Amino acid sequence: MTTFPFSDYIITGIFCLVVATTVAGALVAALSTRIIRGVTGLMICCLGLAGLYYFLNSPFLALMEILIYVGAVCVTIIFGVMLAEPDEPAGSESRSHYLLWGGLALLVSAVVFATVASLSLHGPWAAPAERVTDGSIRAIGLSLLTTYSMAFELISLVLFVAIIGALVIARAGRTKE
């Protein structure tokens, strides 16, 4: 099997694009002040994560990321926002309070990033598994009910918690007159 000399550069470029999409979506989700923009950033971040799952030879998890998080959780959050009251109570938080929490969040993020980077660079990595399925609907169904049954149940649990959270947000946003 021959490869083109520039194919590694193309794959690296696509990988960097997927990582940049994930990081950009996460930044939009974390830094936006409007909830709809934050949910849009979450959608972009989840699409980037699906791309990373695909690069890790897990197209099933990539598809589940798109279907469940982008297709269900983000839409549920948007419905919760649409059902909530438009007026927000005036906050008494000062700007220095936000800067303190932002700096603390940045510090914790840097420590987590450094730890994960150190573990990924110096930790033992197992060889990637060979693909033994053909990617058909039957093979995906068998994998879903056997190999990935726990992951599927955990994903459905996260979806359930997100729906309950959206309902709580929508219910709490209504004023009782």
Summary of the structure (lengths in Angstrom):
residues: 177
radius of gyration: 20.4
end to end distance: 71.9
largest distance: 72.1
contacts: 413
relative contact order: 0.10
helix: 75%
strand: 0%
